[in-house]
């Protein structure tokens, strides 16, 4: 692990990213949507292909888009290692043109929460609509804000990851957070302890309150077909951990 260029190397290092992001409970949900769509499919913010690969393994036509070259390099290597030919495109979900339309476009893993302004969301939704076939499906997931979580003491360190890299380096990640009520942004700091040496990464996440995101989708031309509170597709309610949307163009 090269640390000489600072903490950004940690965030965008493929092995490190995959060690941190081992989440799998969303895969059956998006795989089911992909099978129903039967391709072509577009995944925005695909990262190193965690979900992309699982969809491709089912023989479906999927394209992945991400704005981080190192993540796409990792995804391309996985694709090659598994003898898949998956188009991976370098691009920003707020402004991209692929000259193709898809039966399913989805933004998984809370990724839309890494954009922060109304203009960002309007541009994302505009790009999605431009790339959806008639009767195509748009899906995304975000956290349901937990006020008890957002008002935690910002000095409180919580351990969230503990693993070893292939180099043998031991990694512990702890987080602190501070919520900005004005901008609805949860300013998260990840304190990376690598063989005892600390490096800090800033991971800001925009919080979407339920009625707010319903309205953003509606006024940007989408009809909400289904809204779930978890990936088991239980109906959304106040205490649901997630807001999961399945939409189409109105």
C-alpha positions, 0 to 999 in steps of 0.5 A: 500500500503506497501512502506517500500521496496521502489518504486518497490512495486508500480510498481508490486502491482496489484491494483496499476498496474491496476489503472494505466493501464486502456488502452482498445483501443488495445483489439478489435484489438488483439481480432480480431486476436485471433478469426481469429487464433481460438487458441491456442494463446500465449500472452507475457508480459500479466501482470495482464491479461488485454487482456488475460481475454477479449480473454478468455471470447470469448471461445478461448484457450489462455496462458499468460506469464510474468516474474513478479510473482505478476502480474501473481498472479493477473491474476490468481485471475481474471481468477478464479473469472471469472471461467476461466482456463487460463494457466499463465506461469512465464517466460522471453520472451527472453528465454522460452520453453512451449513445445507447438505451437500456431496459434497466438503469440503477444506482446502488450502494447509496452512491447518489448520496455522494452528490450534494446539490439539487442541480446534481440530482436534476442532472443525474435524473436527466441522464438516466431518462436519456438512457432509458428505453420506453417502459425501462426501469430506474432503481436506486437505494439510499439510507433512511436518515436515523436522527439518533445516529446523526446526533451522535457525539462527533468525538465518538470513535466507532470501529467499523472495519478490521482486516489484513491486506495481502501485504500483511498490513493490519488495518483498523478503520474507525469513524466519527461524524458530524451532521450539518443540518443546513446542507443535510450532509453527514460529514464522516471521517474514517480514521484508518489505522494501518499498522498503527499509523493513522490516516484520515479520509473524509466521506461526506454523505447527503441525507435524503428524507423520505418525502424529499426524495419522493418529490425529487423523483416526481418533479424530475419526471419519474413515477415510483412503482415500488418503494421498499425499506430493505432488500427483502422488499418489505414495505417502507416505513418510518424505522426502515434502514433503507429507501429503495426505489423502483421507478419508470418515466412518467 
